[in-house]
Amino acid sequence: MFTSPILDYSLLAPILIILAGALIGVGVEAFARKEQRAPLQLGIALVSVVASFVQLLRVRNVRSLKAAIDSVAFDGATVFMQGSILVLAFFALLLIADRGNFVAQASAIPGSQDEHSSIAEGKSQTEVFPLTLFAISGMMLFPAATDLITLFVALEVLSLPLYLMAGLSRRRRLLSQEAALKYFLLGAYSSAFFLFGGAFLYGYSGSLSLSGIATAINVNSGNDIFLLIGIIFLMVGLLFKIGAVPFHSWTPDVYQGAPTPITGFMAACTKIAALGAMLRIFYVALSADVLMWRPIITVISIITMLVGAIAALSQRDVKRTLAFSSIAHAGFLLTGIIALNQSGLKASLFYLVAYGFATVGAFAVVTLVRDSAGEVTDMNRWVGLGKKSPLIAGAFCLFLLSFGGIPLTSGFIAKFSIFTAAYESGNTTVVVFGVLTSAIALFFYLRVIVMLFFTEPRSDAVTVSVPSLKVKFVLAASVIVTIVLGVYPSLLLNSAQSFASFLR
Amino acid sequence: MSLVTVLELTPLISAVLLYAIPKGNTKLIKQAALALSVVALGISGLIAYRFDTNATGMQFVESHNWISNFGIKYAVGIDGLALVLILLTTILTPIVLLAGWNEAEGGRWSVRTFYVLMLILESSMIAVFAATDVFLFYVIFEAMLIPVYLLIGGYGRGERAAAAMKFLLYSLLGGLLMLAAVIGIYIISTNQIGGTFETAKLATLHIDSLTENCLFLGFFIAFAIKAPLWPFHTWLPGAAKSATPATSVLLLGVLDKVGTYGMIRFCITLFPHATKTFTPVIIVLSIISILYGAFLAIGQRDINGLIAFTSISHFGFIVLGIFSMTSQGLSGATLYMVNHGFSTAALFLVAGWMVARRNSSQIEDFGGLQRITPVMAWSFFIAGMSALALPGISSFVSEFLVLVGTFTRYPVAAVFGTTGIVLAALYVLITVQRSLHGPAAPGNEGISDLNIREKIAIAPVIALLVIMGFFPKPVLDWINPSSTATMQAAGYSDPLPKAGK
């Protein structure tokens, strides 16, 4: 007999509002006139993000495992992560809306007559807004999902729009399309791994839900080999999303090829969603089996930090450098999973927000540094930027210092708290490596700062275009958050502390 | 609000106030910065006046919750050790501002930025000595690198960007090792007494010996890089050659004292057992520093390089005094920190004027200055005499105390240390002979003597060097109680004199 599912709409509303916004956006694409679309789409996107955030605030103290039958957990961690995704997505949307970062007509072949005419007609591809909203909805569902099928659906919902958006760059379109294809193929692979791992876990435990798997591990009912294979394959899918070594190779290419606002959105929000889901899976489902996976994650975390930090040293492209820095940060973030304690969860939540703001800010700066042909990401041409536009270059330095974990920036508190959590759990090795890697990483952040401030500008140097109001707003917000969270982190640490819990 | 907090904030607020002055009005900016740093000096004088020399423990304490999730507090307080170093900071800052009146011109950024950075640096140096919360100390310890980095890289000479980078990377590496140790001791405190960073509480922890050794090393290496102790010294000569004289004075005179200060305040106090374990190694390193610094100083042709290497030698003495584990040695080392601050200031400032006038920093280019510029030459001579610890000049008192303190526990080390004095005579006298005496080197004829501003700047330094040489008691009265307290807390008592035969 079929019983109709019981859904708690008030708890699902944050996600549903975003989805509704996305659908309206699709409608706008179909019915609104061309010149109205861009402002309309931006309005709809921002309004849905804000409305969703408001709804989230209204229900922030509700805790329930029954939001959507047994598939979505609405707990502290969910609220915190959904909230931070929404806030960061809000700023990313402002960047996306800024100006011609996107292709005029995606279907036109690069360099063709079609492309020229579409540019001449002043077309622009406004579908990016509903796509972003779809991605956001997936990102919000991913860390909240408590069974493997929902997790997989959320993973796909968040990934598919991103694959597409990565290919929408207005300039260097072939690079962008290559990035999109790479991202799609590797992403599809990793999704397959994820599904495969899920199947093994089901085979082991007879249950798709995280709590069912946890119970099965506790009573030790199944075949341990299945469990190990299941965990490893599931991990592959998740590690791919956060860009951990050895599943990181897509990151630099995609970060470089994708339109810069999308890169910022992806770097900040996808990391929250994917790491959130990882935290939930490892804390809720697999915590009893920590002895099996902790060594693996520890090794991966260490090599991720090292590869990210060392490879970044040899990069000449700003976006690729930031990509490797994001890889190094994925390694640092994994220590929060290794810690497997409440402080680890709290530290991870704080870290994700601190890193997210610095990332969005850094990519906002990248969108501003241009020459006549568009954005310039070749670092050699950023030389002497500090002399021409000290404020913008100064902001960029602040974000880099935050990435590097210099005290009085948010990044320092983030690193401090996540290392403290790892130390607390007795994993001192990873802390020592983390500290040493931070030193290496600092070198390349400082190298960029030297380039910006301590080197004379070259003749073919770039100009910083005057930021629009939207970009100014994004930059100001990122700078303020980065400093405030560095000087007075209690503002966010307290709420991270109170929201750092998973319902099992 | 405690007076110490007021003192910390004064230069910081001053820095903000400088922004009220238009960028182009450099003269007013300089005057304002100088005046405001004199205000800070006045406040520190008030603190010294109110300081109770009989009390043990911290005075002027203040404590507020800062990051409550980790039990981190804004906690400040000073004892005699911190007091003398804070006084050193507040006395030297107006002096270097006055002495380096024209240093900021020709920098990468505006004159105003130079003075803002200087004042921020002063504020953070006061704060770092006053912090009684390990986390607060660490944050300032790291954050203060940024103004120094900008001062060297933005206003220095020669390979300034590279030297600044080397300095920063070395310091940050040390700082990160210390961070791991800070986290470690915090976790231990969480398990034993509830998470805290208060130095006094952390000193009561029971730590197993392997962990204690690791944590000790985490702190010690950071401080040894800062101090700088051989073999962690390699960043220093480059930074000293590239920085402007004012920056060099604050860097070597005050900032590097954070290293030796940290050894006393954290290494010995928090990890007494590990200190015992590592003392022999550290004594050897400090002896090597003394001799290595002295030998390289003898061979230096660059006058700033010379001062840098003499400093390495002197820091060897300071570390030797600290780890002699006697209250005389510790008091001597603390006094040495102060004296070295003033003597380095005198050397760097006069050398800076000589370099600026002669447009060369090679020692052999300075021949015959004694006749051409007597005041400048005499100033350099007295500064040099304080570097070789001539009796009657303050350095003698501290060097003597260090060697006596060391001799009662480690006679062999003291003997080696004493040879450092002989070598000091060598490097100072050779330099004095080459640069001040003999025939005037070509190009020196037209050099002008110190002007009135420069005389006013150097006079207090030389006066202090001489006064403290004859009458060190007031300073020692501040220092002695805290040295004794440190030794007692670490479980050491002075060795009884043995009857010799």
Interface residues (C-beta under 8 A of the other chain):
Chain A: K346 I406 P407 L408 F412 I413 F416 S417 F419 T420 Y423 E424 T428 V431 V432 V435 L436 S438 A439 L442 F443 L446 V450 F453 F454 T455 Y488 P489 S490 L493 N494 Q497
Chain B: W66 I67 S68 N69 F70 R108 Y138 V139 I140 E142 A143 I146 G153 G154 R160 A161 A164 M165 L168 L169 L172 L173 L176 L177 L179 A180 I183 G184 Y186 I187 T190
